Amino acid sequence: MAAKKANQFIGNVSGKVPPHKHCRICQEPIPVSAEPRVCKEQTCLDKNEKDEKNQKTVRIAMFVFFGFFAIPYILILAQRVMG
């Protein structure tokens, strides 16, 4: 089935492949205009949604972790400047 999907994008005799992207999950060729960058398979859509949620959680955790270390230094610097 993967070969069948890949062949749909090869349309001319010269062997050049038209512009395309690849699904982030299964690496199948998809149209350039596809957004988000996943194919229309339900498993890929579900996995992409799960990955986006995980990325958001990690991003929030990173800012919180950074804040635990940055805030004391900022407070010390502010004390030195003010007093």
N, C-alpha and C positions, 0 to 999 in steps of 0.2 A: 504494500500500500504506500510506503514511503517513496518508492521510485515513481509511482503514478503521480503523486503530488508534485514531486520535483520536476517531472517532465512537463507539467502544465505551464511552467514558466519559460521553457525553451521553445520559442516560437519561430525563429527564423533559421534559414538554411546555413548561415555563416557560422553557427555554433556559439554566437555570443549570447550570454545570459542577460536578460533585461534586468534593470535595477530592482532589487528586492531586499527584504530584511529576513531575519530568521527568528522563529519563535524562541523566546527565552528559555522555555522549558524543554521542548522536544527537538529544537533546532530545525524544524521544517521550514521551507521557504514560505514567506507570507508577503503580501503587497507592502509597498513602501508606506502607504497611507495608514496601515494598521496601527491603532493606538487603543489600548496598551499593546505592547509588542509581544503578543501571544496569538497563536492560531485559534480557531473557533472550537477546538476540542474542549469538552466540558472539564476533563481532567486537568488540562493546561490552565483553563480559566480559574479553576478552584485552587490549583497550586500557586498561581500568580497572586491571587487574592490573599492567600495565607502568607506568602513571602512579603507582600506589601505591609501586612499587619505586623509581621515580625520586624521588618525594617523600622517601622514607626516606633515600636516598643524599644528597640535597641537605641534609636536616636534619642528618645526621651531619657532612657537610663544613662546614656553618655552625658547629656547635659546636667542631669542631677549629680552624677559622679564628679564631673568637672566643677560643679558649683560647690561641692563639699570642700574641695581643695582651693578654689579661687576666692571664695568669700572671705576666709580668714586673712589672706594676704591683702586683699583690697581694704579690709577694715584696718589692718596695721598701717598700710600706706596712708589711708585717710587720717588716722590719728597723728602720724608724723607730720603731714602737711598742715593740719589744723592746730597742732599744739606743739 
